[in-house]
Amino acid sequence: MIQENCIKVWIKVNLHFFLDDNCKGTLDPLGIQDIPGDDAYKLAEDIITKANSALENNRKQWVQIPLWEIEPEDIKEAQCVPFRYVLSGVYVWCNTVAQDTSGFAFSYFQNTFGQNINTELNVYFVEVPGNANGVAPWPNGIAFVVEHFGIGAFNHELGHVLSLPHSFDDDGLDDTPRVRFQYDYNCDGDTSDIFLAGIGGEMTWRQCYDNLLNDEVDYDRSLDYDGDGTIDYPDLCNLSAPCEPYPCCSWNYVNNNIMSYSRYTDCCAAYTEGQITSVLERLSTEAYCNYIEEITEDCPPPMANIHVLSNEGSVDDCSYCLYLSASMHDDYYQVDFYESDGSFLYSTDFLSGPANRFCISRTVTPPYNYLHGFQDGETYTAVLRVENYCGDEAEEVLTFTFEAVECDEEDPAHRIAITGKYPNPFSSTLQLDFTTEEAGHLEIWPVPAAGGTDVLAHSEYLDAPGSYQRSLSTGQVSAGTHYLALCLDGETIAETVIKQ
């Protein structure tokens, strides 16, 4: 029923990232990309969204040919993959030891950092030495390690967790081409030679990462197979007798199966019908059904995720932020705050999603108290509620101690900036140019410097970072000096303007 009708099975997943002890550095285990810790939550949702998109756009299995024991009458079209992932949690660990630990020390990560391991799969982003991109226990895993954010590697390792072996091994499925080869590198009529300094043993089963004749990539097709420093074959795709044609110069040896080692598992991966059946059978067992969030024919389940970075109070960006962006299927959201005695403090009320952040900033006029009545040193409880387009709701609760907000007056790390305001002084209309580094809810307030009534001049949801220009009608703004305050998800900046 589930497979035939492609009813969605949503699997709960936690993602773990690692920084050094002082919470500095990059979330990228390989250090190639500079990704700060406060981007972890957007990054996590992006990984899951892209992984789900790959499942949604599952491709037809390539090389369904007699060479791999699949006859023309047995060829199958692209299959609908019913399983999807939802974010249960995102964890940023400031731990230099863990950051420097090999991904092969899999049990260390699971035993030390695993969360809700009996109901949620755990994924750790750490470096894996050597040629491997990830590590997953098979056949009974509930977690895995991966060293980069490529979707092919993510879905491949999760495939292991969900029962699937490599497609080039004996996986027991008759619709998965077992694409592999042995090659007589010295062309002496057998595959029994061993070249320890070079390619190793000829009897080793190998796979083709790509077709070496792919004109989209400039591959080096030369080979020193015995490792003596001399090129034996200038062009593997142009060999002379008695050498056999090299397999990786033919598309017949290039696989796109998700459980293969292939260039094409990121762009064009295929799950076969048999592999999908195997995964669903695994999820139906008593041990694995607890990892399912929901089975649904229509609406994806909403997931609420609210976090605060462990070093949030030490960042001199003039605001203290709670991160909401790892929430999923959040067409609407609301954050309610309660004091330590349970009394209500403040609510955003329901806003259109997706949720991004909620920041606590100071007022732009003396005595510069915190907005909404927050007091530094006090403990608060935040309740995040999210709602999908069907009206289904989810919530998550976070208790935190609000730390005093520091501000680097010379170079504050704001995510929003005013780039122009004119004319200034103004009378009835003020033109405003500004940039944002993030999407979010924007409010613009002319705040009287001498006190008086604040006027909400503009409010909207910005669905992307970028440069913007808005024309503000200021008929209700009183004459005099004002602080033009821009508030993006609670983070506030202000510059002086004058109403004539």
C-alpha positions as CSV (number, residue, x, y, z in Angstrom):
1,M,0.0,0.0,0.0
2,I,2.7,2.5,1.0
3,Q,5.0,1.7,-1.9
4,E,2.3,1.2,-4.5
5,N,0.7,4.6,-3.7
6,C,3.9,6.3,-2.6
7,I,2.5,7.4,0.7
8,K,5.2,9.4,2.5
9,V,7.0,7.9,5.5
10,W,8.8,10.7,7.4
11,I,12.0,9.6,9.3
12,K,13.3,11.6,12.2
13,V,17.0,12.8,12.0
14,N,19.3,14.8,14.2
15,L,22.3,16.6,12.7
16,H,25.5,17.2,14.6
17,F,28.2,19.8,13.8
18,F,31.5,20.5,15.6
19,L,33.5,23.6,16.3
20,D,36.6,24.1,18.5
21,D,36.3,24.7,22.3
22,N,35.7,28.4,22.0
23,C,33.0,27.9,19.4
24,K,35.2,29.3,16.6
25,G,36.1,27.9,13.3
26,T,34.0,26.5,10.5
27,L,31.2,23.9,10.4
28,D,32.8,22.3,7.4
29,P,34.7,19.2,8.6
30,L,37.2,19.6,5.7
31,G,37.7,23.3,6.3
32,I,37.0,24.2,2.7
33,Q,34.1,26.5,3.3
34,D,34.0,29.1,6.0
35,I,30.7,28.4,7.7
36,P,30.2,30.1,11.1
37,G,28.3,28.3,13.9
38,D,25.2,30.5,13.7
39,D,24.6,29.2,10.2
40,A,24.3,25.6,11.5
41,Y,20.5,25.7,11.6
42,K,20.0,27.0,8.1
43,L,22.6,24.6,6.9
44,A,20.9,21.7,8.5
45,E,17.5,22.5,7.0
46,D,19.2,23.0,3.6
47,I,20.8,19.6,3.8
48,I,17.6,17.8,4.7
49,T,15.6,19.8,2.0
50,K,18.1,18.9,-0.7
51,A,18.2,15.3,0.4
52,N,14.4,15.1,0.3
53,S,14.4,16.8,-3.2
54,A,16.8,14.1,-4.4
55,L,14.3,11.4,-3.1
56,E,11.4,13.3,-4.7
57,N,13.2,13.4,-8.1
58,N,14.5,9.8,-8.1
59,R,15.9,8.8,-11.4
60,K,15.6,5.7,-13.6
61,Q,18.2,3.1,-12.9
62,W,20.9,3.2,-15.6
63,V,22.6,0.2,-17.3
64,Q,19.6,-2.1,-17.1
65,I,21.2,-4.3,-19.8
66,P,22.0,-8.0,-20.3
67,L,25.7,-7.3,-19.3
68,W,24.3,-6.9,-15.8
69,E,21.8,-9.7,-16.1
70,I,18.8,-7.5,-16.7
71,E,16.9,-8.4,-19.9
72,P,14.9,-5.8,-21.9
73,E,11.6,-7.2,-20.7
74,D,12.7,-6.6,-17.1
75,I,13.6,-2.9,-17.5
76,K,11.9,-0.7,-14.9
77,E,11.1,3.1,-15.1
78,A,12.0,5.5,-12.3
79,Q,10.4,4.6,-9.0
80,C,8.6,6.8,-6.6
81,V,10.5,6.9,-3.3
82,P,8.1,7.2,-0.4
83,F,10.4,7.9,2.5
84,R,11.5,11.4,3.5
85,Y,13.5,13.0,6.4
86,V,12.5,15.5,9.0
87,L,14.8,17.4,11.4
88,S,14.2,16.4,15.0
89,G,17.2,18.5,16.2
90,V,20.4,20.3,15.3
91,Y,23.3,20.3,17.7
92,V,26.5,22.4,17.5
93,W,29.2,21.0,19.8
94,C,32.1,23.3,20.8
95,N,34.6,20.4,21.4
96,T,38.0,20.5,19.9
97,V,38.7,16.8,20.8
98,A,35.6,15.7,18.9
99,Q,36.4,18.0,16.0
100,D,39.8,16.4,15.6
101,T,38.6,12.8,16.1
102,S,38.4,10.5,13.0
103,G,35.0,9.7,11.7
104,F,36.0,6.0,11.9
105,A,35.7,6.3,15.6
106,F,32.0,6.0,15.1
107,S,31.0,4.6,18.5
108,Y,32.7,7.6,20.2
109,F,30.4,10.0,18.5
110,Q,27.3,8.0,19.1
111,N,28.1,7.2,22.7
112,T,29.2,10.8,23.5
113,F,26.8,13.0,21.5
114,G,23.9,10.8,20.4
115,Q,20.5,12.2,21.1
116,N,17.3,10.1,21.6
117,I,19.1,7.3,19.9
118,N,16.1,4.9,20.2
119,T,13.7,7.2,18.3
120,E,15.9,9.5,16.2
121,L,18.7,8.7,13.7
122,N,21.9,10.7,14.4
123,V,24.2,12.1,11.7
124,Y,27.7,13.5,12.6
125,F,29.6,15.8,10.3
126,V,33.3,15.1,10.9
127,E,36.3,14.3,8.8
128,V,36.8,10.8,7.6
129,P,40.5,10.1,6.7
130,G,41.4,8.5,3.5
131,N,39.2,8.1,0.4
132,A,35.9,7.4,2.2
133,N,33.3,10.2,2.5
134,G,31.3,8.6,5.2
135,V,31.0,5.7,7.7
136,A,27.8,3.8,8.5
137,P,27.3,0.6,10.4
138,W,25.5,-2.1,8.3
139,P,23.1,-3.8,8.5
140,N,21.7,-2.6,11.8
141,G,22.7,1.1,12.1
142,I,20.9,4.0,13.7
143,A,23.5,6.7,12.9
144,F,26.3,7.6,10.5
145,V,29.2,9.9,9.9
146,V,29.8,12.0,6.8
147,E,32.5,14.5,6.0
148,H,30.9,16.9,3.6
149,F,27.4,18.2,2.7
150,G,27.0,16.5,-0.6
151,I,23.5,14.9,-0.9
152,G,24.7,11.8,-2.6
153,A,26.9,10.9,0.3
154,F,24.2,11.7,2.8
155,N,21.6,9.5,1.1
156,H,24.1,6.8,0.4
157,E,25.1,6.5,4.1
158,L,21.4,6.7,5.2
159,G,20.8,3.9,2.7
160,H,23.2,1.7,4.7
161,V,21.4,2.6,7.9
162,L,18.1,1.6,6.3
163,S,19.4,-1.8,5.3
164,L,21.0,-1.3,1.9
165,P,24.4,-2.8,1.1
166,H,26.6,-1.5,-1.8
167,S,25.0,-2.1,-5.2
168,F,28.3,-3.6,-6.5
169,D,28.2,-6.3,-3.8
170,D,25.7,-9.1,-3.6
171,D,22.6,-7.2,-2.4
172,G,20.2,-10.0,-3.1
173,L,18.1,-7.8,-5.4
174,D,17.5,-8.7,-9.0
175,D,16.8,-5.2,-10.2
176,T,20.1,-3.6,-9.0
177,P,22.8,-3.9,-11.7
178,R,25.9,-5.3,-10.1
179,V,28.3,-2.9,-12.0
180,R,31.9,-3.8,-11.3
181,F,34.9,-5.1,-13.2
182,Q,38.4,-6.7,-13.0
183,Y,41.0,-5.8,-15.5
184,D,44.2,-7.3,-16.9
185,Y,46.3,-4.2,-16.6
186,N,49.5,-5.8,-18.0
187,C,47.6,-7.4,-20.8
188,D,49.1,-10.9,-20.2
189,G,45.8,-12.8,-20.5
190,D,44.9,-13.1,-16.7
191,T,43.9,-11.0,-13.8
192,S,46.1,-12.6,-11.2
193,D,49.0,-10.1,-11.0
194,I,49.6,-7.8,-8.1
195,F,51.3,-4.4,-8.4
196,L,51.8,-3.2,-4.8
197,A,53.4,0.1,-5.8
198,G,50.7,0.8,-8.3
199,I,47.1,-0.2,-8.7
200,G,47.3,-3.2,-6.4
201,G,45.8,-6.5,-7.3
202,E,44.2,-7.1,-10.7
203,M,41.7,-9.4,-9.1
204,T,40.3,-6.5,-7.1
205,W,36.7,-5.6,-8.1
206,R,36.5,-2.0,-9.2
207,Q,33.9,0.6,-10.1
208,C,33.9,3.5,-12.6
209,Y,33.3,6.8,-10.9
210,D,32.5,8.3,-14.4
211,N,33.1,7.7,-18.1
212,L,36.6,8.8,-18.8
213,L,35.4,10.0,-22.2
214,N,32.8,12.3,-20.7
215,D,33.4,15.6,-22.6
216,E,32.1,17.6,-19.7
217,V,35.2,16.7,-17.6
218,D,38.9,16.8,-18.6
219,Y,40.0,13.6,-17.1
220,D,43.7,12.5,-17.1
221,R,43.4,9.1,-18.9
222,S,47.1,8.2,-18.5
223,L,48.1,5.3,-16.1
224,D,51.2,4.1,-14.4
225,Y,49.7,0.8,-13.3
226,D,52.8,-0.7,-11.8
227,G,53.9,2.4,-9.9
228,D,57.4,2.5,-11.3
229,G,57.1,6.2,-12.2
230,T,56.8,5.6,-15.9
231,I,53.4,6.1,-17.7
232,D,52.4,2.7,-19.1
233,Y,49.3,3.9,-21.0
234,P,49.1,7.5,-22.3
235,D,45.4,7.0,-22.9
236,L,43.3,4.3,-21.3
237,C,40.6,4.9,-23.8
238,N,42.9,4.2,-26.8
239,L,44.6,0.9,-26.0
240,S,46.2,-1.4,-28.5
241,A,45.9,-5.2,-28.7
242,P,46.3,-7.5,-26.8
243,C,44.8,-5.1,-24.2
244,E,41.0,-5.3,-23.8
245,P,39.0,-2.0,-23.9
246,Y,39.1,-0.3,-20.6
247,P,35.7,-0.5,-18.9
248,C,35.6,3.1,-17.7
249,C,35.6,4.3,-21.2
250,S,32.1,3.0,-21.7
251,W,28.8,4.2,-20.3
252,N,27.9,0.6,-19.8
253,Y,30.1,0.6,-16.7
254,V,28.8,3.9,-15.2
255,N,26.2,3.4,-12.5
256,N,23.8,6.0,-11.0
257,N,22.5,3.8,-8.2
258,I,22.5,5.5,-4.8
259,M,24.5,2.7,-3.3
260,S,27.3,2.8,-5.9
261,Y,30.4,4.9,-5.9
262,S,29.6,7.3,-8.7
263,R,29.9,10.9,-9.7
264,Y,26.1,10.8,-10.4
265,T,24.7,10.1,-6.9
266,D,24.5,13.8,-6.3
267,C,22.6,14.8,-9.5
268,C,20.9,11.7,-10.8
269,A,20.7,9.0,-8.1
270,A,18.4,6.0,-8.5
271,Y,16.7,3.8,-5.9
272,T,15.4,0.6,-7.5
273,E,12.0,-0.9,-6.6
274,G,13.8,-3.7,-4.7
275,Q,15.8,-1.2,-2.7
276,I,12.7,0.8,-1.8
277,T,11.0,-2.4,-0.7
278,S,14.0,-3.3,1.5
279,V,14.0,0.1,3.2
280,L,10.3,-0.1,3.9
281,E,10.6,-3.6,5.3
282,R,13.3,-2.3,7.6
283,L,11.2,0.6,8.8
284,S,8.3,-1.7,9.5
285,T,10.2,-3.7,12.1
286,E,9.7,-3.1,15.8
287,A,13.2,-1.8,16.2
288,Y,12.9,0.8,13.5
289,C,9.3,2.0,13.4
290,N,10.0,4.3,16.4
291,Y,12.2,6.4,14.0
292,I,9.1,7.3,12.0
293,E,7.6,10.7,12.8
294,E,4.5,10.3,10.6
295,I,3.0,8.4,7.6
296,T,0.9,10.8,5.5
297,E,-0.7,11.0,2.1
298,D,-0.9,14.8,1.9
299,C,0.6,17.3,4.4
300,P,4.3,17.1,5.5
301,P,4.6,17.1,9.3
302,P,5.6,20.4,10.9
303,M,8.7,20.3,13.0
304,A,9.6,23.0,15.5
305,N,13.3,23.6,16.3
306,I,14.5,26.4,18.6
307,H,18.1,26.8,19.6
308,V,20.5,29.2,21.2
309,L,24.3,29.0,20.5
310,S,26.4,28.3,23.6
311,N,28.4,31.4,22.9
312,E,25.5,33.7,21.9
313,G,26.1,36.0,24.9
314,S,29.7,36.6,23.9
315,V,29.0,37.7,20.3
316,D,29.2,41.6,20.1
317,D,26.5,42.0,17.6
318,C,24.1,44.1,19.7
319,S,21.4,41.4,20.0
320,Y,20.8,38.0,21.6
321,C,19.2,35.6,19.1
322,L,17.2,32.4,19.3
323,Y,17.5,30.4,16.1
324,L,14.3,29.0,14.6
325,S,15.4,28.2,11.0
326,A,15.9,24.5,11.5
327,S,12.1,24.2,11.8
328,M,10.4,22.5,8.8
329,H,7.1,22.8,7.1
330,D,6.6,26.0,9.1
331,D,4.1,28.0,7.0
332,Y,3.2,29.9,10.1
333,Y,5.0,30.3,13.4
334,Q,4.7,32.0,16.8
335,V,7.1,32.4,19.7
336,D,5.7,32.9,23.3
337,F,7.9,33.9,26.2
338,Y,7.3,33.2,29.9
339,E,9.2,34.3,33.0
340,S,10.7,31.9,35.4
341,D,7.6,31.9,37.6
342,G,5.4,31.0,34.6
343,S,3.9,34.4,34.0
344,F,3.5,35.5,30.4
345,L,6.0,38.1,29.0
346,Y,5.6,38.5,25.3
347,S,4.4,36.8,22.1
348,T,5.2,37.4,18.4
349,D,1.7,36.2,17.6
350,F,1.4,34.0,14.5
351,L,3.6,35.2,11.6
352,S,3.9,33.9,8.1
353,G,6.9,31.5,7.8
354,P,9.4,30.2,7.4
355,A,10.7,30.9,10.9
356,N,14.2,32.3,11.0
357,R,15.3,34.0,14.2
358,F,14.0,35.9,17.2
359,C,16.5,38.5,18.5
360,I,16.4,40.5,21.7
361,S,17.8,44.0,21.2
362,R,17.9,47.3,23.2
363,T,15.6,50.2,22.5
364,V,17.1,53.0,20.3
365,T,16.3,55.7,22.8
366,P,17.5,56.2,26.5
367,P,17.5,54.5,28.9
368,Y,18.2,51.7,26.3
369,N,16.3,49.0,28.0
370,Y,15.7,45.6,26.3
371,L,12.7,45.4,24.1
372,H,9.6,43.6,25.3
373,G,10.7,43.8,29.0
374,F,13.5,41.3,28.9
375,Q,16.0,41.6,31.8
376,D,19.6,40.3,31.6
377,G,20.4,37.6,34.0
378,E,16.8,36.3,34.1
379,T,15.7,32.8,33.0
380,Y,13.0,32.6,30.4
381,T,11.0,29.8,28.7
382,A,10.4,30.2,24.9
383,V,7.7,28.1,23.3
384,L,7.9,27.9,19.5
385,R,4.8,26.8,17.7
386,V,4.8,26.0,14.0
387,E,1.9,25.2,11.7
388,N,1.9,23.7,8.2
389,Y,-0.5,24.6,5.4
390,C,-3.0,22.0,6.6
391,G,-3.2,23.5,10.0
392,D,-1.2,20.8,11.8
393,E,0.9,22.1,14.6
394,A,4.1,21.2,16.5
395,E,6.0,22.9,19.3
396,E,9.3,22.9,21.0
397,V,10.2,24.5,24.4
398,L,13.6,26.1,25.2
399,T,14.6,27.4,28.6
400,F,17.5,29.9,28.5
401,T,19.2,32.5,30.7
402,F,19.3,35.8,28.9
403,E,22.8,37.3,29.0
404,A,23.6,41.0,28.7
405,V,23.9,42.1,25.1
406,E,27.3,43.6,24.1
407,C,27.8,45.7,21.1
408,D,31.0,46.5,19.1
409,E,30.3,50.1,18.4
410,E,33.0,50.4,15.8
411,D,32.1,47.3,13.8
412,P,28.9,45.6,15.0
413,A,28.1,42.4,13.2
414,H,24.6,43.4,12.0
415,R,22.6,41.4,9.4
416,I,20.9,44.5,8.2
417,A,22.3,47.9,7.2
418,I,20.9,51.2,6.0
419,T,22.6,52.3,2.7
420,G,20.7,55.4,1.9
421,K,17.9,57.7,3.2
422,Y,16.7,60.8,1.4
423,P,15.6,63.5,1.4
424,N,16.8,64.2,4.9
425,P,15.3,66.4,6.3
426,F,12.0,65.0,4.8
427,S,8.4,66.2,4.9
428,S,5.8,63.7,3.6
429,T,7.8,60.9,2.1
430,L,11.2,59.3,3.0
431,Q,13.1,57.0,0.6
432,L,15.0,54.3,2.3
433,D,17.7,52.0,0.8
434,F,18.9,49.0,2.9
435,T,20.5,45.6,2.6
436,T,19.9,42.4,4.5
437,E,22.0,39.2,4.9
438,E,19.0,37.1,5.7
439,A,15.4,36.7,5.0
440,G,13.0,37.6,7.8
441,H,10.3,39.8,9.1
442,L,11.1,43.5,8.8
443,E,9.5,46.4,10.7
444,I,10.5,50.1,10.1
445,W,9.8,52.6,13.0
446,P,10.5,56.3,13.1
447,V,11.1,56.7,16.9
448,P,10.9,60.3,18.2
449,A,14.2,61.2,19.8
450,A,12.5,63.5,22.4
451,G,9.9,60.9,23.3
452,G,6.4,60.5,22.0
453,T,4.5,57.9,20.0
454,D,6.4,55.4,17.9
455,V,4.9,54.9,14.4
456,L,5.1,51.6,12.5
457,A,5.8,53.0,9.0
458,H,6.3,49.7,7.2
459,S,6.1,45.9,7.8
460,E,6.7,43.0,5.5
461,Y,8.4,39.6,5.2
462,L,11.5,39.6,3.1
463,D,11.8,36.2,1.5
464,A,15.5,36.6,0.5
465,P,18.6,38.5,1.5
466,G,19.6,41.3,-0.8
467,S,19.3,45.1,-1.5
468,Y,16.0,46.8,-1.1
469,Q,14.4,50.2,-1.6
470,R,11.2,51.3,0.1
471,S,9.2,54.6,0.0
472,L,7.8,55.5,3.4
473,S,4.7,57.6,3.8
474,T,5.3,59.7,6.9
475,G,2.1,61.7,7.3
476,Q,1.6,60.4,10.8
477,V,5.1,61.1,11.9
478,S,5.5,64.1,14.1
479,A,8.0,66.9,13.3
480,G,11.4,66.8,14.8
481,T,14.4,64.5,15.1
482,H,13.7,60.7,14.9
483,Y,15.7,57.5,15.1
484,L,14.7,55.5,12.0
485,A,14.8,52.0,13.4
486,L,14.8,48.9,11.2
487,C,14.0,45.7,13.0
488,L,14.7,42.4,11.3
489,D,13.4,39.5,13.3
490,G,14.1,41.5,16.4
491,E,17.6,42.7,15.5
492,T,17.5,46.5,15.5
493,I,19.6,49.2,13.9
494,A,18.8,52.9,13.8
495,E,20.0,56.2,12.1
496,T,18.9,59.7,12.7
497,V,16.5,61.5,10.4
498,I,14.6,64.8,10.7
499,K,10.9,65.4,9.9
500,Q,10.2,69.0,8.9
